[in-house]
């Protein structure tokens, strides 16, 4: 039987305004059957009389994206240019990049490992370029460490090797139009557009990717834009989704029902490693979000609960009964 995907228009809910910042309502929906679904809006705080009711038209994770990506998504899907409070701010803290002076790339375009993977998750960022429209002397990028003021230019921000590599991949995939659409929405460089393109492709087919592909995505995106850009942190969350899928499959394995306690030890080791990776992904992404006030309403805690639920399904056989999340 073929199930057709359907859309509905809610008479009242359709009148709520979109915002990319913290909305004062949130929409929840559930299905009770193939043709029976309900949706409702819940107030997230006290709402004053006459106050504009707001919600988000985009999926929750879209709120992590930079302004050019959010605006393109809303324009393509809903046909309007977003001018919410967050989109009209001059600064865009989802676009932070590694400063090319503080973190110079090698001849092949590779960033130093420290610019992608910090030893301490909570460590203060150093050598970070922040974007502000109409910056000093018309230069929108400013470094928090060395004070550099830079233009929104591919070669200046990423170097010739990285730019040549990205443009070559886009031409190979016949996807130059992706970069054109993104840069038309306010992003002046193609490298960020390419990172966003990789994320969007992975999101669309996440169920079809394995752990190797997810790890590769994190490494590629991290080397392109560093660890303070939204695309890297979205890649971490996608990586964790793949890890969680593997954990669900492993936790349901019949090998744990065998009477021999030594059976499945290799699988148990693999599950322990997966749990460690998931926890690290979410801790890094959560640390990144906590530093950005406009993102704090998008709580990734549901994944932490999922990890702990899976932990309870695994017969941990470790010294003192410990587990990666205990």
N, C-alpha and C positions, 0 to 999 in steps of 0.2 A: 504494500500500500504506500502510495506517495503522500507525504505530509507537506502541504504547502505552508510556507511562512507567511504570516499575516501581520498587518499593522492595524492599530485602532486609534481613534481620536477621542480623547476624553473631553467632554463638554466643558468641565470646569478646569481640569488640569492643564489643558492647552492654553489657558489664559495666563499662566504663570510665566514670568520673565526669566530668561537665562542669565546666569552669572558664572564666570570662571573662578570666582572667589568663594568664600563660605556662604552658601545659600541658607535662607531661613526656613526652608522646607526640604524634605527629601522624599523621593518617590519610591514606593515599594510595590511590587506586583507578584502575583502567583497564579499558576494555572491549576484548575480543578479538573480539567478534561481538555480534549482536543479543541473544542470550540467554546470553552468556558474559562474565562480569565478575569481577574479583578486587579485593579490598581488603586492605590490611595496615597495621599500626600500627608506627611507627618511634620508638624512644626518641630524644628531643632532647637528652638529657644523661644522666649517670650516675644511675641510680635505685637507692636503697638498699633493702635487704630490708625488707619490710613497709610500704613507702611506697605511699600511694594512687596508682593509675595514673589520670591525667587526660588529657582530650582536649577538643575543642570540638565541640559539637553544631551550631553555627551556621556560616554561610559566613565565610571569613576577614575580609571587610570589616565584618561585623557587630561585630567586636571594637572597631572605631573608635567605635561608638555610645555614647551616654550610658547610664547605668544604667537610667533609666525605659524607654528603647527596647529595650535588651537584655532586660530582665526581661519586657516585654510580648511580645517575640518568642518567648522560651522558654516563657512561659505559654500563649500561643496554640498553639504547635506541639507542645510536649511536656508541657504540663499541670503544670508545677511552678514554684515561686518560687525563683529562683536565690539561694543564700546562699553563693556561693563567696567566696574571700578578697578579690577585687576588689569584688564587689557589697556586701560588708559594711563596706567602708571608709567613713568619714563624708564624705570629700571625693570629688568627681566631676570630674576634670580634663577630661573630654570635653564639659563643659557651659559652659565659660568664655564670658562675654558681655562686650560693651563697656559700661563704666560710663556710665550716663546723665548723670552729673555731669561726667565728664571728656570724654565724647563726646556732647554734646546733639544730638538730632535736630532737623531743621527742621520747619516747620509741616505738611509733607506726610508726615512720618515718616521721611525719608531720613537715614541716617547720614553723617557726614563721610567723604569718600573715604579719608582716612588710617586710619580705623577698619576698613576692609575691605582696602585694598591698601597694605601698607607698602613704602616705598622699598627698604629693605634686608631681604632674606629672613631673615637671622640676627639682625636687630635685636631687642633685648629688648622685650617687650610692655609697653605702658603703658596705664593706664586699664582694666585687665581685672578683671571681677567673677568671683570664684571661689566655687563652691558647696560648702558644708559643712553636713551635717545637724546640727541643734541648734547653730547658730552662736551668736555672742555675743548675749545677750538674746533668743534665739529668732529672730534674723534670720540666715538662712542665706547671704546673699550679701555678700561683702566685697571692696572694691576694693583692689588692690595699690598704687595710687598716691595716691588722696586719702583712703583710709581709711574710706570710706562703708560703713555697714552697712544692708542693704536687705532687705525682705521678698520672698518668692517670689510676686510679684504682677505681673500683666500691665501694668497702667497705670504702676506704678512703674518697671519695668524697660525698657519699650518705648515708653511714651507712648500717649496716646489715639488719635492718628492711625493708628499702626501697628496697634493692637488693633482699631479699627473696620474697617480694611481687611481684616485677616485673618479676622475673624468674618464679614464680608460675603462673602468668597470661600468660606468653608466652608459658609455657608448656601446660596450660589448653587450649589455642587456637591453639596449635600445630604450633606456629609461631616462634620457636627458630631460624629458618633459616633466618628470617628477621634480627635479631640481629647479626648473623654470617656475613651476607653480609655487614652490615653497619660497624662492627668493622674491617672487612677485608679492608675497604677503609680508615682506618686511625684513627677511633675513638676507643679508648681503653676501653670504658665502654658500658654496655648493657642498662643502664638506659636512656642515651641519645637516643640510638637506639629505645627503646620502645616509648619514647615521639614522635620521628619521625614517627614511625609506626602508632601511634594513629592519628597524623595529616594527614598522607597519606590516611588512611582509611576514615577519615571524608571528606577530599577533594574529594575523588572518589564518595561519595554518599551524598554530602552536601544538595542536594534538598530533600532528604528523611529524614532529621533530623529536629527536632523541637527545640524550645527555651530551653527546659529543657535539652536536649542532648547537645546542644551547650554550655550551662552554665556549665554542668558537665565536658565537655572537657577542658574548661578554668581552672577549679579548679584542675582537676587531673594533667594536664600538668604543671600548675603553681607550684603545690606542688612537682612535680618531679624535675624540673630544675630551678625554680625561674623566676623572671620577666625580667632578662637580657639576657635570652637565646632566640634564634630565634623561637623555637617551641612555647613558650608562646605567643609571639607577633603574630605569624601566627594563633594561636588559637583565639586570640582576633579578628583578621580580619575575620575568619570563623564565629565566633559568630555574628559579625556585619552583615555578609551576610544573616544569618538566620533572624536576626531582621529586616533587610531591606525587606526581602520577606514578613514577617508578616505585615510590614507597607504598602507595596503595596496592599496587600489584604484588609487591613483595610481602606485604603484611597479610594478604589473603592466601599466601602460598600454603599448600597442604603439607609442605615439608615440616612446618612447625607442629603438626599434629602427631608426628612420629614419636614413639616412646623413647628412643635413644636421644638423650640430651645433647649429644655431640652432633647429631644430624642438623644440618642447616647452619653450621657455624660460619661457613663462608658467606652465606646469605645474610646472616646476622651482622657480620662485619661490614658488608656492603650497606646495609640499612643504617648502621651507626654512622658511616661516612656520609651517607645521603642526608641524614638529620643534621650533621654538622654543617654541611654545605647550605642547607635551607636556612638554618638559624643564622649563619654568617651573611647570607644574601639579604635577609630581612633586617638584620641589625644594621647593616651598612645603609640600606635604603631608608630605614626609619631614622637613622642618624642624620642623613641628608635632608629628609623632610622636616625634622625638628628645627633645623637652622633656617627654614623658610616659612614664615608665619602664614603666608597665603595658602599653604598646603596642609596645615595642621588639621583641617576638618576631614582629611582623607586618611582614615586610620587603617593601617594594614594589619591590625590585630587579629582579624579573622583568620589569617594564615597561620599566625602563631598558635591560635586555638586548634587549627587543623593539625599542625605538627604535634601538639601535645596529645591530641586524640589518637593519632597514629602511634605515638610513643606508647600509649596505654595498650595498644593492640599487639605490641611486640613483646615476647617473653624474654626480657633482657637477662642475659646471663653474664654479668660482669662483676668484678670485685665490688663488694659492698652494695651490689644491686644498683650501681650508678648508671646513668644514661646521659647522652649529650646535652639534655635540657634539664637535668635534675639540679 
